[in-house]
């Protein structure tokens, strides 16, 4: 009914007289067990020229543009680009790799769509500290690294530290922890880094004000910030923008991030177009996964 009759979960729940949450669990199970297999032929979806344009302009290894209708909900958009990112990640993973992850909804959607794989000697690890209870647990970087490792038969490392400790002294003490030392060393040895791309405009939302603090966001508003990845901020050209956060944050630095051989950015919405363009200009991506609408907005900024 969901896939063949285009009914939504609420309509199905009403027709079958069962809870909507049950429908959601059954749909997830049908995908995980291979009963339903969703695939998109991007070459036939009218996005090929957009992809090639982005690849040429920004020397990308791969641009993946997902066609999404205007009537598609944000939740389903996340699932569609998550599926595209998961499929690409699955195609580039090989044995003996270190894979770094950030947090967020896009990342959670990606690992949920990741297909099980048989691999050897894979390590999945966070590239930033945890959000200190300010995000749902499914979006937490430790959860994302753990779920990914479980699906590809890898080892998951957890980070035992918040992204933004209260003081620099606390940050230094946490980074000296033996368990965290192993993880921090691997930030210089990443084969794949996969992360969302943020916009300072979206950072004005209540959840991010609670995370970063109003004073810090006010500071950002006075600077030419285009976007951020793993809470590292940059301008339109992708150059780092210094802030009071730099000395406190426990997370991979932009220079370290660029050393990863494969750097996959996942982001959608026209509000993020400037942030994505900055990341492209800064060379932080080798692969971009986004929607058709967002890709067009990025290219429009060049005119």
N, C-alpha and C positions, 0 to 999 in steps of 0.2 A: 504493500500500500504506500509506503514511504517513497520507494524508488520507482515503482511502476505506475502508481496512480497520482503521484505528486502531492500526496496529502501530508500535512505537517503532523508533528507528534501529538499535539492537542486533539486534532481531529481523529487520529487513530485511537487515542486513549478513550475518547468519548464513544466511538463506534464499538470498541471491544470491551468497554466498561472496566478498564484497568487504569492504574496510575500512570501519569506521564513519565515518571522516573523509571518505571518498568520498561516502557517503550525505549527510552534512551539506553538502558542497559542492554536490551535485546539487539538494538541496532549496532552498538559497540561490539557485542559478542559476535554478531554475524560478520563484521569486518575482520575481526581478529581470527576467526576460524575459517576465513576464506569463502564463506557462503556468498558474501557479496564482495566483489572486487571493483573498486572505482578506478577508472583510468581516464586520462584526458589526452587526446591527440592534439598536442599544442601546434603542430605544423598545419593542421587543418582548421585551427581556431582563429585564424586571422592575426596571430601575434608574431609570426615568424619575422616579419620585417622590423618590428619593434625590437625584438630580441637581438637581431643582427646589428641594428643601429646602436644599441647600448653597448654591445660587445666591441664594436669598432671604436666608438667614441672613448671608451674607458678601459680598453685593453682587458676586458673580462674574459675569463675562460668560458663562462657560461652565464647567460641571462635567461631566466625562466619566468615568463610572463603568463600569469593565470587569468584567463577570461572569466570575469564574474559579472553577472547582471546587476543592475541598479537595485533590484528588489530583493537581493540576497541579504540575509541578516549578517550582522558582524560576526556572530558565532560561526555561521557556515562559511564566511570568508576566511576566518582563521583556520577552519578545517581544510579548506581547499588549498590554501597556500602551505599549510602544515603538511598536507599530503605530498605536494610537489617538492617541498624541501626534504621531506623524509625519503622520497624516492631517489632524489639526487644524492643525498648523504649515503644511502645504501649502495649506490653505484660507484662511489669513490672510496669506500672503506675497504682496506686490505689488512692483512695480519700485521701485528707489531706496530700499531699506531697509538699515538696519544691524541685524544679528542677533547677539546675544551668547549664548555657550554656556558651561556649566560642564562638569566632567568626570564620569566614573563609569559604572557598568554601565547604569543606566537611560538615560543620554544616548547611550551607544554603541549600545544596542538601538534607540533612536529613530532615529538617523541611518542605521542599517542598513536600517530599514524605510521610509525616506523615498523617495518616488517621484521620478524625474527630472522636472524642470520647465524650461520655457523662461522665463527672466527677464532683466531688464536692470538693471545698476547695483546689484547686491546685494553687500554686504560681510558676511562671516561672521567673527567674531572671538572669542577667548577673553575671559572675564570674570575670569580668575584665572590666576596663574602656574602653571607645571608642577609635578608632584609629585616631581620630582627622581629619577626612576627607581624610585620605590616602588610604582608601579602598572603593570599591563600596558599596553603601548603603545596598544592599541585603546581604552583608557579615557582616554587622555591628552587634555587639552583641545585641543591643537594638532591631533591626529588627528581629533577630532570636528568641529572647525571646518573642516578641510580636506575631509573626506568630505561634509559638508553643502554646502559651496561647490561641490564637483564635481558633486553631484547637481542643484543648482538653478542651475547655470551662473553662480555668483557668484565673487567674489574672496575668498580666504582670507588673513587676517592671522595670523601666528604670534607668540606671545609668547616673547621671548628672556630668560626669567627664571624662577627657581623661585618657587613660591607663598610659601615661607618662607625668605628668605635668612638666613644665619647671624648677621648683624649689621644694625643699623639703617643703618650707614654704607654697607654693601654694597647694601641696598635703595635708598637714595637715589641711589647711582651707577648702578644698573641702570635706575631710572626716568628718569634724565637721558639715557639712550641715545636717539638720534634715532628709531630704529625703534620703540622702545617708546612714545615720546612720541605718535606718531600713533595708536597703539592706545589709550592711556590717554585721549586726548582724545575718542575715540569712545564711551567709557563714559558720557559725558554726553549722547550723541546716539543712544541705542538706540531703535529702533522695537519690537523684540521681544527679550525676554530669556527663555531657556529653561534650566531647571536642575533638579537633583535636590534633595531635602530630606532632611537628615540628622538622626539622633537621637544624643544623647550616650551613650545606652545601647549603641548599635551601635559607637560610637567606641572602646569598650573592646576591640574585636577587635585581634588582633596587627598587622594591616596598618596600622590607624590609629594604633596606639601608635608604630609605626615612623615614621609621617608627622608626627604632632603632637608626639610625645615624652611620656613618662610623667608628667613634672612638670607639663606643661600640662594633661593630662587629669585629674590629681589636683586641680589648681586649679579646673577646671570642676566637678568633683564637689562642691565646697564652695559652688557658686553655684546659683541657681535657673535653670538652663539647660533650656529645653524642646527646642530644636533649632537647626539652622543651615542657611543657604543660602550657597553660595560661601565657606564657612569664616568666615562672619559669624554670631555666636551671639546668641540672643535668648531672652527668658523666655516664660511662658505667654501674655502679652498681646502678644507680638511686639516688646517694647521691647528695644533692643540691650543686651547684657551685656558690659561691658568686661572685657578680659583682657590679659595680657602679650603676646598675639599681635597685638593691634591695631596696634602701632607697627611691626611687622616684616612683616606680610603684604602681598603685592602682589596686590591684587584689588579688584574694585569694592566700594564701600561701600553699605550698605543704603539710604541716602538717594538715592544715584545710581540704584540698582536700581529704586526706586519711581517714578523718572521715565520708565522705559520704558513705552510705551503699552500693550503687550501683554506680560504676565508669566505664563509658563506653568510651573507646578510639576509635576514627575513624581515620584511616590513611592508605594510600597505596603508593607504589613506593619503589623500592629497595634502593633508596637514603635515605629513612626514616627508613630502617631496624634497623640500630644501635640506632636511637632515640627511636624506639618502644621497642627494647630489653632493653634499659635503663629504660624505663617506667615500663616494666614488672618486671625487677629486683628490682626496687624501690617500688613495690607494689602499684603503682598508678592506676592500672586497676583491675577491677573484670570481665570486659568483653572487648574483643578486636574484632573490626570489620575491616577486611582487605581483600586483594585479595590473591589468591593462590600463585602468584608469590612472593608477599611480605612475606607471611608466610614462604615459602621455604628459602628466603633470611635470615630471622630472625634465623631459625633453623641452617642454614649453618654457621652463626657466632659463634655458640656454639661448632663447631668442630675444 
